[in-house]
């Protein structure tokens, strides 16, 4: 397994990601879309999720493909970013055909960033426009860290952010991850700058600091946020041809990546959620063994994406938490 050429989820050919943010608001939206509809599923393990149209992704539901997936700040207000993405898709003639009508299918999930120091005294909800802008600017290259839906993200200790990573397996299949880290838990170990995800790091993508000689195994971490204020939401994607039941299992396996990279994770306060997506471009070389390998790869890639999100965060006026870079620049 090795990183893809960009080390982004867009190393899955055909996928595009767009970001839009308002620095004063300290919030934004990130959209994953593709050249054509793609299969998707979801698995939720956190106790406080915020979602839209995720029930459509269940294996027994009619709709087999989606046009985009949205990750957004703004708590429940941010779910309106899906409206802006739908508007862009509709203008492009995209959507699920129902007779002569077309309905873009755009599930989404949100993080709570309403108490992060940004100006939330808006009039009209800003998220539909952020969603439309993110969709319009989607491409193979995009920023991580304090960008898009990760603009105002916080963790238990440091600024969070938007992260992404990718891997190419020895059998030629590719896996990528996109994540907004707004967790109650911490991506770093104790008071150090070292990441919980260090065992899965590739090519020093978050500075190659490794692990400390001792772990704070006996620590009892405080709940630094209140009920509903914390969430890590993610997408894992592959070019392997997989339908919704297999993708739901892929999303389930990928949650291991959150547990490897964030301590604690999947708490009653978090809304941890993972979408899984497939472009279907490559038939599984080994239909029995490849789903096992893809689940392992998805968890590894998601752990790396979490660390990259925190590692790439940058300071901004009014921040309530320091960035990871401040730990290594002292």
Secondary structure, DSSP 8 states (H G I E B T S, - for coil): -B--SSSSGGGSTTEEEEEEEETTTTEEEEEEEEEEEEEEEEEE-SSS--EESGGGGSTTSS---EEEEEEESSHHHHTTHHHHHHHHHHHTT-SEEETTEEE--EEEEE---TTSSS----SS-SHHHHHHHHHHT-BS----BSSGGGTT-B-SSSB-EEEEEEEE-TTS-EEEEEEEEE-SSBSB-TTSS-BGGGGG--TTTTTT----SS--TT------S-TTSBEEEEEEEEEE---HHHHHHHHHHHHHHHHHHSBS-S-TTB--EEEEEEEEEE--SSTTTHHHHHHHHHHHHHHHHHHHHHHH----TT-SS--THHHH--
